[in-house]
Amino acid sequence: MGIFRNIFGKKTPQIALFVDGPNVIRKQLSVDLREVKRKVSEYGNIRFAKIYLDQYASDKLIEAMVNQGFEPKISTGDVDVTLAVEATEQVVNPDIDIVAIMSRDTDFIPVLNKIKAHGKKSMVIGVEPGFSVALKNTADMLIMVKTHERSAPRAHPKKRA
């Protein structure tokens, strides 16, 4: 079937998805990663989805990420460095057309520039609050994910007798 696609039309773009876990998986932000994958898959086929977590990630969180179809990568150092190296490796992967990074900070601008310089498309999945305007303006494609920001629980006033 792949031969026919190449002969009769464009092939479906292949996407590598990388998620900056400590930056976007927070209690204050209610991010639905299934929704993220659904939105990203509108642009092509997700070949793999990796989420980068630090050494403090709980077993429950790791299990939840696996259950949502992500490959967890646990880093004892800076998660951003590990993600950046693995995302940059995709510039030489002939099976990947789009590199998608979900984050809120500017640490990944050099990665996006390198991806684009090698002829691949770059995608950023952004989350508010705190999403970098520079990151948004660097990517070829942008997906904004709606979150339900949670506020701190309010104390209930004591009843007076």
Phi and psi in radians as a Rosetta constraint file:
Dihedral C 1 N 2 CA 2 C 2 CIRCULARHARMONIC -1.077 0.35
Dihedral N 2 CA 2 C 2 N 3 CIRCULARHARMONIC -0.623 0.35
Dihedral C 2 N 3 CA 3 C 3 CIRCULARHARMONIC -1.097 0.35
Dihedral N 3 CA 3 C 3 N 4 CIRCULARHARMONIC -0.772 0.35
Dihedral C 3 N 4 CA 4 C 4 CIRCULARHARMONIC -1.121 0.35
Dihedral N 4 CA 4 C 4 N 5 CIRCULARHARMONIC -0.684 0.35
Dihedral C 4 N 5 CA 5 C 5 CIRCULARHARMONIC -1.085 0.35
Dihedral N 5 CA 5 C 5 N 6 CIRCULARHARMONIC -0.746 0.35
Dihedral C 5 N 6 CA 6 C 6 CIRCULARHARMONIC -1.193 0.35
Dihedral N 6 CA 6 C 6 N 7 CIRCULARHARMONIC -0.533 0.35
Dihedral C 6 N 7 CA 7 C 7 CIRCULARHARMONIC -1.401 0.35
Dihedral N 7 CA 7 C 7 N 8 CIRCULARHARMONIC -0.804 0.35
Dihedral C 7 N 8 CA 8 C 8 CIRCULARHARMONIC -1.678 0.35
Dihedral N 8 CA 8 C 8 N 9 CIRCULARHARMONIC -0.142 0.35
Dihedral C 8 N 9 CA 9 C 9 CIRCULARHARMONIC 3.104 0.35
Dihedral N 9 CA 9 C 9 N 10 CIRCULARHARMONIC -3.109 0.35
Dihedral C 9 N 10 CA 10 C 10 CIRCULARHARMONIC -1.233 0.35
Dihedral N 10 CA 10 C 10 N 11 CIRCULARHARMONIC 2.527 0.35
Dihedral C 10 N 11 CA 11 C 11 CIRCULARHARMONIC -1.397 0.35
Dihedral N 11 CA 11 C 11 N 12 CIRCULARHARMONIC 2.752 0.35
Dihedral C 11 N 12 CA 12 C 12 CIRCULARHARMONIC -1.208 0.35
Dihedral N 12 CA 12 C 12 N 13 CIRCULARHARMONIC 2.249 0.35
Dihedral C 12 N 13 CA 13 C 13 CIRCULARHARMONIC -1.033 0.35
Dihedral N 13 CA 13 C 13 N 14 CIRCULARHARMONIC 2.473 0.35
Dihedral C 13 N 14 CA 14 C 14 CIRCULARHARMONIC -1.814 0.35
Dihedral N 14 CA 14 C 14 N 15 CIRCULARHARMONIC 2.296 0.35
Dihedral C 14 N 15 CA 15 C 15 CIRCULARHARMONIC -2.057 0.35
Dihedral N 15 CA 15 C 15 N 16 CIRCULARHARMONIC 2.382 0.35
Dihedral C 15 N 16 CA 16 C 16 CIRCULARHARMONIC -1.854 0.35
Dihedral N 16 CA 16 C 16 N 17 CIRCULARHARMONIC 2.122 0.35
Dihedral C 16 N 17 CA 17 C 17 CIRCULARHARMONIC -1.907 0.35
Dihedral N 17 CA 17 C 17 N 18 CIRCULARHARMONIC 2.220 0.35
Dihedral C 17 N 18 CA 18 C 18 CIRCULARHARMONIC -2.173 0.35
Dihedral N 18 CA 18 C 18 N 19 CIRCULARHARMONIC 2.284 0.35
Dihedral C 18 N 19 CA 19 C 19 CIRCULARHARMONIC -2.086 0.35
Dihedral N 19 CA 19 C 19 N 20 CIRCULARHARMONIC 2.223 0.35
Dihedral C 19 N 20 CA 20 C 20 CIRCULARHARMONIC -1.433 0.35
Dihedral N 20 CA 20 C 20 N 21 CIRCULARHARMONIC 1.510 0.35
Dihedral C 20 N 21 CA 21 C 21 CIRCULARHARMONIC -0.916 0.35
Dihedral N 21 CA 21 C 21 N 22 CIRCULARHARMONIC -0.988 0.35
Dihedral C 21 N 22 CA 22 C 22 CIRCULARHARMONIC -1.056 0.35
Dihedral N 22 CA 22 C 22 N 23 CIRCULARHARMONIC -0.409 0.35
Dihedral C 22 N 23 CA 23 C 23 CIRCULARHARMONIC -1.476 0.35
Dihedral N 23 CA 23 C 23 N 24 CIRCULARHARMONIC -0.520 0.35
Dihedral C 23 N 24 CA 24 C 24 CIRCULARHARMONIC -2.077 0.35
Dihedral N 24 CA 24 C 24 N 25 CIRCULARHARMONIC -0.305 0.35
Dihedral C 24 N 25 CA 25 C 25 CIRCULARHARMONIC -1.694 0.35
Dihedral N 25 CA 25 C 25 N 26 CIRCULARHARMONIC 1.547 0.35
Dihedral C 25 N 26 CA 26 C 26 CIRCULARHARMONIC -2.303 0.35
Dihedral N 26 CA 26 C 26 N 27 CIRCULARHARMONIC 2.652 0.35
Dihedral C 26 N 27 CA 27 C 27 CIRCULARHARMONIC -1.087 0.35
Dihedral N 27 CA 27 C 27 N 28 CIRCULARHARMONIC -0.596 0.35
Dihedral C 27 N 28 CA 28 C 28 CIRCULARHARMONIC -1.205 0.35
Dihedral N 28 CA 28 C 28 N 29 CIRCULARHARMONIC -0.476 0.35
Dihedral C 28 N 29 CA 29 C 29 CIRCULARHARMONIC -1.873 0.35
Dihedral N 29 CA 29 C 29 N 30 CIRCULARHARMONIC 2.194 0.35
Dihedral C 29 N 30 CA 30 C 30 CIRCULARHARMONIC -1.696 0.35
Dihedral N 30 CA 30 C 30 N 31 CIRCULARHARMONIC 1.456 0.35
Dihedral C 30 N 31 CA 31 C 31 CIRCULARHARMONIC -1.614 0.35
Dihedral N 31 CA 31 C 31 N 32 CIRCULARHARMONIC 2.223 0.35
Dihedral C 31 N 32 CA 32 C 32 CIRCULARHARMONIC -1.705 0.35
Dihedral N 32 CA 32 C 32 N 33 CIRCULARHARMONIC 1.798 0.35
Dihedral C 32 N 33 CA 33 C 33 CIRCULARHARMONIC -1.202 0.35
Dihedral N 33 CA 33 C 33 N 34 CIRCULARHARMONIC -0.414 0.35
Dihedral C 33 N 34 CA 34 C 34 CIRCULARHARMONIC -1.126 0.35
Dihedral N 34 CA 34 C 34 N 35 CIRCULARHARMONIC -0.692 0.35
Dihedral C 34 N 35 CA 35 C 35 CIRCULARHARMONIC -1.148 0.35
Dihedral N 35 CA 35 C 35 N 36 CIRCULARHARMONIC -0.682 0.35
Dihedral C 35 N 36 CA 36 C 36 CIRCULARHARMONIC -1.038 0.35
Dihedral N 36 CA 36 C 36 N 37 CIRCULARHARMONIC -0.856 0.35
Dihedral C 36 N 37 CA 37 C 37 CIRCULARHARMONIC -1.100 0.35
Dihedral N 37 CA 37 C 37 N 38 CIRCULARHARMONIC -0.656 0.35
Dihedral C 37 N 38 CA 38 C 38 CIRCULARHARMONIC -1.103 0.35
Dihedral N 38 CA 38 C 38 N 39 CIRCULARHARMONIC -0.788 0.35
Dihedral C 38 N 39 CA 39 C 39 CIRCULARHARMONIC -1.169 0.35
Dihedral N 39 CA 39 C 39 N 40 CIRCULARHARMONIC -0.720 0.35
Dihedral C 39 N 40 CA 40 C 40 CIRCULARHARMONIC -1.136 0.35
Dihedral N 40 CA 40 C 40 N 41 CIRCULARHARMONIC -0.688 0.35
Dihedral C 40 N 41 CA 41 C 41 CIRCULARHARMONIC -1.180 0.35
Dihedral N 41 CA 41 C 41 N 42 CIRCULARHARMONIC -0.225 0.35
Dihedral C 41 N 42 CA 42 C 42 CIRCULARHARMONIC -1.165 0.35
Dihedral N 42 CA 42 C 42 N 43 CIRCULARHARMONIC -0.341 0.35
Dihedral C 42 N 43 CA 43 C 43 CIRCULARHARMONIC -1.689 0.35
Dihedral N 43 CA 43 C 43 N 44 CIRCULARHARMONIC -0.149 0.35
Dihedral C 43 N 44 CA 44 C 44 CIRCULARHARMONIC 2.807 0.35
Dihedral N 44 CA 44 C 44 N 45 CIRCULARHARMONIC -2.882 0.35
Dihedral C 44 N 45 CA 45 C 45 CIRCULARHARMONIC -1.649 0.35
Dihedral N 45 CA 45 C 45 N 46 CIRCULARHARMONIC 2.153 0.35
Dihedral C 45 N 46 CA 46 C 46 CIRCULARHARMONIC -1.357 0.35
Dihedral N 46 CA 46 C 46 N 47 CIRCULARHARMONIC 1.905 0.35
Dihedral C 46 N 47 CA 47 C 47 CIRCULARHARMONIC -1.271 0.35
Dihedral N 47 CA 47 C 47 N 48 CIRCULARHARMONIC -0.710 0.35
Dihedral C 47 N 48 CA 48 C 48 CIRCULARHARMONIC -2.728 0.35
Dihedral N 48 CA 48 C 48 N 49 CIRCULARHARMONIC 2.684 0.35
Dihedral C 48 N 49 CA 49 C 49 CIRCULARHARMONIC -2.299 0.35
Dihedral N 49 CA 49 C 49 N 50 CIRCULARHARMONIC 2.098 0.35
Dihedral C 49 N 50 CA 50 C 50 CIRCULARHARMONIC -2.072 0.35
Dihedral N 50 CA 50 C 50 N 51 CIRCULARHARMONIC 2.453 0.35
Dihedral C 50 N 51 CA 51 C 51 CIRCULARHARMONIC -2.101 0.35
Dihedral N 51 CA 51 C 51 N 52 CIRCULARHARMONIC 2.313 0.35
Dihedral C 51 N 52 CA 52 C 52 CIRCULARHARMONIC -1.771 0.35
Dihedral N 52 CA 52 C 52 N 53 CIRCULARHARMONIC 2.191 0.35
Dihedral C 52 N 53 CA 53 C 53 CIRCULARHARMONIC -2.208 0.35
Dihedral N 53 CA 53 C 53 N 54 CIRCULARHARMONIC 2.740 0.35
Dihedral C 53 N 54 CA 54 C 54 CIRCULARHARMONIC -1.587 0.35
Dihedral N 54 CA 54 C 54 N 55 CIRCULARHARMONIC 3.086 0.35
Dihedral C 54 N 55 CA 55 C 55 CIRCULARHARMONIC -1.165 0.35
Dihedral N 55 CA 55 C 55 N 56 CIRCULARHARMONIC -0.188 0.35
Dihedral C 55 N 56 CA 56 C 56 CIRCULARHARMONIC -1.593 0.35
Dihedral N 56 CA 56 C 56 N 57 CIRCULARHARMONIC 0.006 0.35
Dihedral C 56 N 57 CA 57 C 57 CIRCULARHARMONIC -1.115 0.35
Dihedral N 57 CA 57 C 57 N 58 CIRCULARHARMONIC 2.341 0.35
Dihedral C 57 N 58 CA 58 C 58 CIRCULARHARMONIC -1.335 0.35
Dihedral N 58 CA 58 C 58 N 59 CIRCULARHARMONIC 2.781 0.35
Dihedral C 58 N 59 CA 59 C 59 CIRCULARHARMONIC -1.064 0.35
Dihedral N 59 CA 59 C 59 N 60 CIRCULARHARMONIC -0.611 0.35
Dihedral C 59 N 60 CA 60 C 60 CIRCULARHARMONIC -1.132 0.35
Dihedral N 60 CA 60 C 60 N 61 CIRCULARHARMONIC -0.720 0.35
Dihedral C 60 N 61 CA 61 C 61 CIRCULARHARMONIC -1.135 0.35
Dihedral N 61 CA 61 C 61 N 62 CIRCULARHARMONIC -0.792 0.35
Dihedral C 61 N 62 CA 62 C 62 CIRCULARHARMONIC -1.050 0.35
Dihedral N 62 CA 62 C 62 N 63 CIRCULARHARMONIC -0.782 0.35
Dihedral C 62 N 63 CA 63 C 63 CIRCULARHARMONIC -1.095 0.35
Dihedral N 63 CA 63 C 63 N 64 CIRCULARHARMONIC -0.704 0.35
Dihedral C 63 N 64 CA 64 C 64 CIRCULARHARMONIC -1.103 0.35
Dihedral N 64 CA 64 C 64 N 65 CIRCULARHARMONIC -0.677 0.35
Dihedral C 64 N 65 CA 65 C 65 CIRCULARHARMONIC -1.167 0.35
Dihedral N 65 CA 65 C 65 N 66 CIRCULARHARMONIC -0.722 0.35
Dihedral C 65 N 66 CA 66 C 66 CIRCULARHARMONIC -1.094 0.35
Dihedral N 66 CA 66 C 66 N 67 CIRCULARHARMONIC -0.750 0.35
Dihedral C 66 N 67 CA 67 C 67 CIRCULARHARMONIC -1.110 0.35
Dihedral N 67 CA 67 C 67 N 68 CIRCULARHARMONIC -0.414 0.35
Dihedral C 67 N 68 CA 68 C 68 CIRCULARHARMONIC -1.631 0.35
Dihedral N 68 CA 68 C 68 N 69 CIRCULARHARMONIC 0.136 0.35
Dihedral C 68 N 69 CA 69 C 69 CIRCULARHARMONIC 1.534 0.35
Dihedral N 69 CA 69 C 69 N 70 CIRCULARHARMONIC 0.307 0.35
Dihedral C 69 N 70 CA 70 C 70 CIRCULARHARMONIC -1.760 0.35
Dihedral N 70 CA 70 C 70 N 71 CIRCULARHARMONIC 2.562 0.35
Dihedral C 70 N 71 CA 71 C 71 CIRCULARHARMONIC -1.637 0.35
Dihedral N 71 CA 71 C 71 N 72 CIRCULARHARMONIC 1.918 0.35
Dihedral C 71 N 72 CA 72 C 72 CIRCULARHARMONIC -1.300 0.35
Dihedral N 72 CA 72 C 72 N 73 CIRCULARHARMONIC 2.390 0.35
Dihedral C 72 N 73 CA 73 C 73 CIRCULARHARMONIC -2.105 0.35
Dihedral N 73 CA 73 C 73 N 74 CIRCULARHARMONIC 2.004 0.35
Dihedral C 73 N 74 CA 74 C 74 CIRCULARHARMONIC -1.644 0.35
Dihedral N 74 CA 74 C 74 N 75 CIRCULARHARMONIC 2.238 0.35
Dihedral C 74 N 75 CA 75 C 75 CIRCULARHARMONIC -2.058 0.35
Dihedral N 75 CA 75 C 75 N 76 CIRCULARHARMONIC 2.330 0.35
Dihedral C 75 N 76 CA 76 C 76 CIRCULARHARMONIC -1.535 0.35
Dihedral N 76 CA 76 C 76 N 77 CIRCULARHARMONIC -0.253 0.35
Dihedral C 76 N 77 CA 77 C 77 CIRCULARHARMONIC -1.820 0.35
Dihedral N 77 CA 77 C 77 N 78 CIRCULARHARMONIC -2.584 0.35
Dihedral C 77 N 78 CA 78 C 78 CIRCULARHARMONIC -1.306 0.35
Dihedral N 78 CA 78 C 78 N 79 CIRCULARHARMONIC 2.084 0.35
Dihedral C 78 N 79 CA 79 C 79 CIRCULARHARMONIC -1.016 0.35
Dihedral N 79 CA 79 C 79 N 80 CIRCULARHARMONIC -0.671 0.35
Dihedral C 79 N 80 CA 80 C 80 CIRCULARHARMONIC -1.038 0.35
Dihedral N 80 CA 80 C 80 N 81 CIRCULARHARMONIC -0.669 0.35
Dihedral C 80 N 81 CA 81 C 81 CIRCULARHARMONIC -1.152 0.35
Dihedral N 81 CA 81 C 81 N 82 CIRCULARHARMONIC -0.823 0.35
Dihedral C 81 N 82 CA 82 C 82 CIRCULARHARMONIC -1.064 0.35
Dihedral N 82 CA 82 C 82 N 83 CIRCULARHARMONIC -0.807 0.35
Dihedral C 82 N 83 CA 83 C 83 CIRCULARHARMONIC -1.076 0.35
Dihedral N 83 CA 83 C 83 N 84 CIRCULARHARMONIC -0.791 0.35
Dihedral C 83 N 84 CA 84 C 84 CIRCULARHARMONIC -1.068 0.35
Dihedral N 84 CA 84 C 84 N 85 CIRCULARHARMONIC -0.741 0.35
Dihedral C 84 N 85 CA 85 C 85 CIRCULARHARMONIC -1.117 0.35
Dihedral N 85 CA 85 C 85 N 86 CIRCULARHARMONIC -0.823 0.35
Dihedral C 85 N 86 CA 86 C 86 CIRCULARHARMONIC -1.214 0.35
Dihedral N 86 CA 86 C 86 N 87 CIRCULARHARMONIC -0.599 0.35
Dihedral C 86 N 87 CA 87 C 87 CIRCULARHARMONIC -1.212 0.35
Dihedral N 87 CA 87 C 87 N 88 CIRCULARHARMONIC -0.696 0.35
Dihedral C 87 N 88 CA 88 C 88 CIRCULARHARMONIC -1.156 0.35
Dihedral N 88 CA 88 C 88 N 89 CIRCULARHARMONIC -0.544 0.35
Dihedral C 88 N 89 CA 89 C 89 CIRCULARHARMONIC -1.019 0.35
Dihedral N 89 CA 89 C 89 N 90 CIRCULARHARMONIC -0.407 0.35
Dihedral C 89 N 90 CA 90 C 90 CIRCULARHARMONIC -1.243 0.35
Dihedral N 90 CA 90 C 90 N 91 CIRCULARHARMONIC -0.217 0.35
Dihedral C 90 N 91 CA 91 C 91 CIRCULARHARMONIC -1.141 0.35
Dihedral N 91 CA 91 C 91 N 92 CIRCULARHARMONIC -0.412 0.35
Dihedral C 91 N 92 CA 92 C 92 CIRCULARHARMONIC -1.812 0.35
Dihedral N 92 CA 92 C 92 N 93 CIRCULARHARMONIC 0.118 0.35
Dihedral C 92 N 93 CA 93 C 93 CIRCULARHARMONIC -1.581 0.35
Dihedral N 93 CA 93 C 93 N 94 CIRCULARHARMONIC 1.911 0.35
Dihedral C 93 N 94 CA 94 C 94 CIRCULARHARMONIC -1.190 0.35
Dihedral N 94 CA 94 C 94 N 95 CIRCULARHARMONIC -0.251 0.35
Dihedral C 94 N 95 CA 95 C 95 CIRCULARHARMONIC -1.527 0.35
Dihedral N 95 CA 95 C 95 N 96 CIRCULARHARMONIC -0.082 0.35
Dihedral C 95 N 96 CA 96 C 96 CIRCULARHARMONIC -1.993 0.35
Dihedral N 96 CA 96 C 96 N 97 CIRCULARHARMONIC 2.266 0.35
Dihedral C 96 N 97 CA 97 C 97 CIRCULARHARMONIC -1.823 0.35
Dihedral N 97 CA 97 C 97 N 98 CIRCULARHARMONIC -0.578 0.35
Dihedral C 97 N 98 CA 98 C 98 CIRCULARHARMONIC -2.243 0.35
Dihedral N 98 CA 98 C 98 N 99 CIRCULARHARMONIC 2.291 0.35
Dihedral C 98 N 99 CA 99 C 99 CIRCULARHARMONIC -1.875 0.35
Dihedral N 99 CA 99 C 99 N 100 CIRCULARHARMONIC 2.084 0.35
Dihedral C 99 N 100 CA 100 C 100 CIRCULARHARMONIC -1.916 0.35
Dihedral N 100 CA 100 C 100 N 101 CIRCULARHARMONIC 2.288 0.35
Dihedral C 100 N 101 CA 101 C 101 CIRCULARHARMONIC -2.195 0.35
Dihedral N 101 CA 101 C 101 N 102 CIRCULARHARMONIC 2.224 0.35
Dihedral C 101 N 102 CA 102 C 102 CIRCULARHARMONIC -1.811 0.35
Dihedral N 102 CA 102 C 102 N 103 CIRCULARHARMONIC 2.009 0.35
Dihedral C 102 N 103 CA 103 C 103 CIRCULARHARMONIC -2.832 0.35
Dihedral N 103 CA 103 C 103 N 104 CIRCULARHARMONIC 3.125 0.35
Dihedral C 103 N 104 CA 104 C 104 CIRCULARHARMONIC -2.172 0.35
Dihedral N 104 CA 104 C 104 N 105 CIRCULARHARMONIC -0.148 0.35
Dihedral C 104 N 105 CA 105 C 105 CIRCULARHARMONIC -1.987 0.35
Dihedral N 105 CA 105 C 105 N 106 CIRCULARHARMONIC 2.996 0.35
Dihedral C 105 N 106 CA 106 C 106 CIRCULARHARMONIC -1.443 0.35
Dihedral N 106 CA 106 C 106 N 107 CIRCULARHARMONIC 0.012 0.35
Dihedral C 106 N 107 CA 107 C 107 CIRCULARHARMONIC -1.008 0.35
Dihedral N 107 CA 107 C 107 N 108 CIRCULARHARMONIC -0.396 0.35
Dihedral C 107 N 108 CA 108 C 108 CIRCULARHARMONIC -1.752 0.35
Dihedral N 108 CA 108 C 108 N 109 CIRCULARHARMONIC 0.105 0.35
Dihedral C 108 N 109 CA 109 C 109 CIRCULARHARMONIC -1.051 0.35
Dihedral N 109 CA 109 C 109 N 110 CIRCULARHARMONIC -0.789 0.35
Dihedral C 109 N 110 CA 110 C 110 CIRCULARHARMONIC -1.061 0.35
Dihedral N 110 CA 110 C 110 N 111 CIRCULARHARMONIC -0.617 0.35
Dihedral C 110 N 111 CA 111 C 111 CIRCULARHARMONIC -1.125 0.35
Dihedral N 111 CA 111 C 111 N 112 CIRCULARHARMONIC -0.825 0.35
Dihedral C 111 N 112 CA 112 C 112 CIRCULARHARMONIC -1.064 0.35
Dihedral N 112 CA 112 C 112 N 113 CIRCULARHARMONIC -0.714 0.35
Dihedral C 112 N 113 CA 113 C 113 CIRCULARHARMONIC -1.113 0.35
Dihedral N 113 CA 113 C 113 N 114 CIRCULARHARMONIC -0.702 0.35
Dihedral C 113 N 114 CA 114 C 114 CIRCULARHARMONIC -1.164 0.35
Dihedral N 114 CA 114 C 114 N 115 CIRCULARHARMONIC -0.711 0.35
Dihedral C 114 N 115 CA 115 C 115 CIRCULARHARMONIC -1.055 0.35
Dihedral N 115 CA 115 C 115 N 116 CIRCULARHARMONIC -0.838 0.35
Dihedral C 115 N 116 CA 116 C 116 CIRCULARHARMONIC -1.141 0.35
Dihedral N 116 CA 116 C 116 N 117 CIRCULARHARMONIC -0.661 0.35
Dihedral C 116 N 117 CA 117 C 117 CIRCULARHARMONIC -1.108 0.35
Dihedral N 117 CA 117 C 117 N 118 CIRCULARHARMONIC -0.445 0.35
Dihedral C 117 N 118 CA 118 C 118 CIRCULARHARMONIC -1.684 0.35
Dihedral N 118 CA 118 C 118 N 119 CIRCULARHARMONIC 0.241 0.35
Dihedral C 118 N 119 CA 119 C 119 CIRCULARHARMONIC 1.454 0.35
Dihedral N 119 CA 119 C 119 N 120 CIRCULARHARMONIC 0.191 0.35
Dihedral C 119 N 120 CA 120 C 120 CIRCULARHARMONIC -1.716 0.35
Dihedral N 120 CA 120 C 120 N 121 CIRCULARHARMONIC 2.769 0.35
Dihedral C 120 N 121 CA 121 C 121 CIRCULARHARMONIC -1.525 0.35
Dihedral N 121 CA 121 C 121 N 122 CIRCULARHARMONIC 2.533 0.35
Dihedral C 121 N 122 CA 122 C 122 CIRCULARHARMONIC -2.014 0.35
Dihedral N 122 CA 122 C 122 N 123 CIRCULARHARMONIC 2.500 0.35
Dihedral C 122 N 123 CA 123 C 123 CIRCULARHARMONIC -2.309 0.35
Dihedral N 123 CA 123 C 123 N 124 CIRCULARHARMONIC 2.428 0.35
Dihedral C 123 N 124 CA 124 C 124 CIRCULARHARMONIC -2.106 0.35
Dihedral N 124 CA 124 C 124 N 125 CIRCULARHARMONIC 2.359 0.35
Dihedral C 124 N 125 CA 125 C 125 CIRCULARHARMONIC -1.874 0.35
Dihedral N 125 CA 125 C 125 N 126 CIRCULARHARMONIC 2.034 0.35
Dihedral C 125 N 126 CA 126 C 126 CIRCULARHARMONIC -1.857 0.35
Dihedral N 126 CA 126 C 126 N 127 CIRCULARHARMONIC 2.676 0.35
Dihedral C 126 N 127 CA 127 C 127 CIRCULARHARMONIC -2.341 0.35
Dihedral N 127 CA 127 C 127 N 128 CIRCULARHARMONIC 2.331 0.35
Dihedral C 127 N 128 CA 128 C 128 CIRCULARHARMONIC -1.751 0.35
Dihedral N 128 CA 128 C 128 N 129 CIRCULARHARMONIC 2.643 0.35
Dihedral C 128 N 129 CA 129 C 129 CIRCULARHARMONIC -1.469 0.35
Dihedral N 129 CA 129 C 129 N 130 CIRCULARHARMONIC 2.876 0.35
Dihedral C 129 N 130 CA 130 C 130 CIRCULARHARMONIC 1.554 0.35
Dihedral N 130 CA 130 C 130 N 131 CIRCULARHARMONIC 0.226 0.35
Dihedral C 130 N 131 CA 131 C 131 CIRCULARHARMONIC -1.318 0.35
Dihedral N 131 CA 131 C 131 N 132 CIRCULARHARMONIC 2.296 0.35
Dihedral C 131 N 132 CA 132 C 132 CIRCULARHARMONIC -1.299 0.35
Dihedral N 132 CA 132 C 132 N 133 CIRCULARHARMONIC 2.218 0.35
Dihedral C 132 N 133 CA 133 C 133 CIRCULARHARMONIC -1.132 0.35
Dihedral N 133 CA 133 C 133 N 134 CIRCULARHARMONIC -0.672 0.35
Dihedral C 133 N 134 CA 134 C 134 CIRCULARHARMONIC -1.090 0.35
Dihedral N 134 CA 134 C 134 N 135 CIRCULARHARMONIC -0.698 0.35
Dihedral C 134 N 135 CA 135 C 135 CIRCULARHARMONIC -1.113 0.35
Dihedral N 135 CA 135 C 135 N 136 CIRCULARHARMONIC -0.757 0.35
Dihedral C 135 N 136 CA 136 C 136 CIRCULARHARMONIC -1.052 0.35
Dihedral N 136 CA 136 C 136 N 137 CIRCULARHARMONIC -0.736 0.35
Dihedral C 136 N 137 CA 137 C 137 CIRCULARHARMONIC -1.368 0.35
Dihedral N 137 CA 137 C 137 N 138 CIRCULARHARMONIC -0.223 0.35
Dihedral C 137 N 138 CA 138 C 138 CIRCULARHARMONIC -1.518 0.35
Dihedral N 138 CA 138 C 138 N 139 CIRCULARHARMONIC -0.564 0.35
Dihedral C 138 N 139 CA 139 C 139 CIRCULARHARMONIC -1.320 0.35
Dihedral N 139 CA 139 C 139 N 140 CIRCULARHARMONIC 2.648 0.35
Dihedral C 139 N 140 CA 140 C 140 CIRCULARHARMONIC -1.252 0.35
Dihedral N 140 CA 140 C 140 N 141 CIRCULARHARMONIC -0.642 0.35
Dihedral C 140 N 141 CA 141 C 141 CIRCULARHARMONIC -2.288 0.35
Dihedral N 141 CA 141 C 141 N 142 CIRCULARHARMONIC 2.576 0.35
Dihedral C 141 N 142 CA 142 C 142 CIRCULARHARMONIC -2.328 0.35
Dihedral N 142 CA 142 C 142 N 143 CIRCULARHARMONIC 2.337 0.35
Dihedral C 142 N 143 CA 143 C 143 CIRCULARHARMONIC -2.153 0.35
Dihedral N 143 CA 143 C 143 N 144 CIRCULARHARMONIC 2.148 0.35
Dihedral C 143 N 144 CA 144 C 144 CIRCULARHARMONIC -1.725 0.35
Dihedral N 144 CA 144 C 144 N 145 CIRCULARHARMONIC 2.271 0.35
Dihedral C 144 N 145 CA 145 C 145 CIRCULARHARMONIC -1.773 0.35
Dihedral N 145 CA 145 C 145 N 146 CIRCULARHARMONIC 2.237 0.35
Dihedral C 145 N 146 CA 146 C 146 CIRCULARHARMONIC -1.345 0.35
Dihedral N 146 CA 146 C 146 N 147 CIRCULARHARMONIC 2.410 0.35
Dihedral C 146 N 147 CA 147 C 147 CIRCULARHARMONIC -2.180 0.35
Dihedral N 147 CA 147 C 147 N 148 CIRCULARHARMONIC 2.820 0.35
Dihedral C 147 N 148 CA 148 C 148 CIRCULARHARMONIC -1.948 0.35
Dihedral N 148 CA 148 C 148 N 149 CIRCULARHARMONIC 1.659 0.35
Dihedral C 148 N 149 CA 149 C 149 CIRCULARHARMONIC -1.134 0.35
Dihedral N 149 CA 149 C 149 N 150 CIRCULARHARMONIC 2.231 0.35
Dihedral C 149 N 150 CA 150 C 150 CIRCULARHARMONIC -1.637 0.35
Dihedral N 150 CA 150 C 150 N 151 CIRCULARHARMONIC 2.336 0.35
Dihedral C 150 N 151 CA 151 C 151 CIRCULARHARMONIC -1.649 0.35
Dihedral N 151 CA 151 C 151 N 152 CIRCULARHARMONIC 2.900 0.35
Dihedral C 151 N 152 CA 152 C 152 CIRCULARHARMONIC -1.137 0.35
Dihedral N 152 CA 152 C 152 N 153 CIRCULARHARMONIC 2.506 0.35
Dihedral C 152 N 153 CA 153 C 153 CIRCULARHARMONIC -1.080 0.35
Dihedral N 153 CA 153 C 153 N 154 CIRCULARHARMONIC 2.421 0.35
Dihedral C 153 N 154 CA 154 C 154 CIRCULARHARMONIC -1.494 0.35
Dihedral N 154 CA 154 C 154 N 155 CIRCULARHARMONIC 2.485 0.35
Dihedral C 154 N 155 CA 155 C 155 CIRCULARHARMONIC -1.332 0.35
Dihedral N 155 CA 155 C 155 N 156 CIRCULARHARMONIC 2.420 0.35
Dihedral C 155 N 156 CA 156 C 156 CIRCULARHARMONIC -1.497 0.35
Dihedral N 156 CA 156 C 156 N 157 CIRCULARHARMONIC 2.296 0.35
Dihedral C 156 N 157 CA 157 C 157 CIRCULARHARMONIC -1.175 0.35
Dihedral N 157 CA 157 C 157 N 158 CIRCULARHARMONIC 2.536 0.35
Dihedral C 157 N 158 CA 158 C 158 CIRCULARHARMONIC -1.273 0.35
Dihedral N 158 CA 158 C 158 N 159 CIRCULARHARMONIC 2.507 0.35
Dihedral C 158 N 159 CA 159 C 159 CIRCULARHARMONIC -1.341 0.35
Dihedral N 159 CA 159 C 159 N 160 CIRCULARHARMONIC 2.436 0.35
Dihedral C 159 N 160 CA 160 C 160 CIRCULARHARMONIC -1.589 0.35
Dihedral N 160 CA 160 C 160 N 161 CIRCULARHARMONIC 2.472 0.35
